[in-house]
Amino acid sequence: MNRLDKIKDMEYKISDIKKQLKDLDDMYLKAFSPKGYKSGTSYNDYDTIPGGNKEFHIEEYFEEKKRLETLLDLDKQILLSLKREVDEKEYLELLNTNSQKVKFLRVVKGYTQAKTAEVIGVSERTVQRIENNI
């Protein structure tokens, strides 16, 4: 799995966790909303519904919400680090000219002229010429 697939996977995971949080909040509102709440059952009527749902405990809600929010925060940090991480080969493929590639490798990565020439696949003298024109 390459880095771009990991980013897409992490974005999907984050959207899924957000959906789970919304569903959890909706379930909480339905269980504990006051009378007259537009789409929920009031807390007075909740336990009198025949065949009603299992009892909803506020402690379970807060534990689950805390777990999901922590997971969401960690996944966002992972996604941010994946987006910040510059994969050299992928980045070089996006650059069109040898001049751009030399700038990236020499300035951003801090490579020597010899290492830059090796990565790009040109001679060291060509790298020197490109740097003189920059």
For each residue, the residues with C-beta under 8 A, 3 or more apart:
1: 5 6 9
2: 5 6 90
3: 6 7 82 85 87 90
4: 7 8 90
5: 1 2 8 9
6: 1 2 3 9 10 82
7: 3 4 10 11 79 82 83
8: 4 5 11 12
9: 1 5 6 12 13
10: 6 7 13 14 75 78 79 82
11: 7 8 14 15 79
12: 8 9 15 16
13: 9 10 16 17 75
14: 10 11 17 18 72 75 76 79
15: 11 12 18 19
16: 12 13 19 20
17: 13 14 20 21 68 71 72 75
18: 14 15 21 22 72
19: 15 16 22 23
20: 16 17 23 24 68
21: 17 18 24 25 65 68 69 72
22: 18 19 25 26
23: 19 20 26 27
24: 20 21 27 28 61 64 65 68
25: 21 22 28 29 65
26: 22 23 29 30
27: 23 24 30 31 56 61
28: 24 25 31 32 56 58 61
29: 25 26 32 33 37 40
30: 26 27 33 37 39 40 41
31: 27 28 40 41 43 46 56
32: 28 29 43 56 58
33: 29 30 37 40 41 42 43
34: 37 42 43
35: 42 44 45
36: 42
37: 29 30 33 34 40 42
38:
39: 30
40: 29 30 31 33 37
41: 30 31 33 45 46 49
42: 33 34 35 36 37 45 46
43: 31 32 33 34 46
44: 35 48
45: 35 41 42 48 49
46: 31 41 42 43 49 52 56
47: 52 55
48: 44 45 52
49: 41 45 46 52
50:
51:
52: 46 47 48 49
53: 56
54:
55: 47
56: 27 28 31 32 46 53 60 61
57: 60 61
58: 28 32 61 62
59: 62 63
60: 56 57 63 64
61: 24 27 28 56 57 58 64 65
62: 58 59 65 66
63: 59 60 66 67
64: 24 60 61 67 68
65: 21 24 25 61 62 68 69
66: 62 63 69 70
67: 63 64 70 71
68: 17 20 21 24 64 65 71 72
69: 21 65 66 72 73
70: 66 67 73 74
71: 17 67 68 74 75
72: 14 17 18 21 68 69 75 76
73: 69 70 76 77
74: 70 71 77 78
75: 10 13 14 17 71 72 78 79
76: 14 72 73 79 80
77: 73 74 80 81
78: 10 74 75 81 82
79: 7 10 11 14 75 76 82 83
80: 76 77 83 84
81: 77 78 84 85
82: 3 6 7 10 78 79 85
83: 7 79 80
84: 80 81
85: 3 81 82
86: 91 108
87: 3 90 91
88: 91 92 109 119
89: 92 93
90: 2 3 4 87 93 94
91: 86 87 88 94 95 104
92: 88 89 95 101 104 105 119 120
93: 89 90
94: 90 91
95: 91 92 100 101 104
96: 100
97: 100 101
98: 101 102 120 122 126 130
99: 102 103 130 133 134
100: 95 96 97 103 104
101: 92 95 97 98 104 105 116 119 120
102: 98 99 105 106 116 120 127 130 131 134
103: 99 100 106 107 108 134
104: 91 92 95 100 101 107 108 109
105: 92 101 102 108 109 111 115 116 119 120
106: 102 103 109 110 111 113 116 127 131
107: 103 104 110
108: 86 103 104 105
109: 88 104 105 106
110: 106 107
111: 105 106 115 116 119
112: 115 116
113: 106 116 117 124 127 128 131
114: 117 118 124
115: 105 111 112 118 119
116: 101 102 105 106 111 112 113 119 120 127
117: 113 114 120 121 122 123 124 126 127
118: 114 115 121
119: 88 92 101 105 111 115 116
120: 92 98 101 102 105 116 117 127
121: 117 118
122: 98 117 126 127
123: 117 126 127
124: 113 114 117 127 128
125: 128 129
126: 98 117 122 123 129 130
127: 102 106 113 116 117 120 122 123 124 130 131
128: 113 124 125 131 132
129: 125 126 132 133
130: 98 99 102 126 127 133 134
131: 102 106 113 127 128 134
132: 128 129
133: 99 129 130
134: 99 102 103 130 131
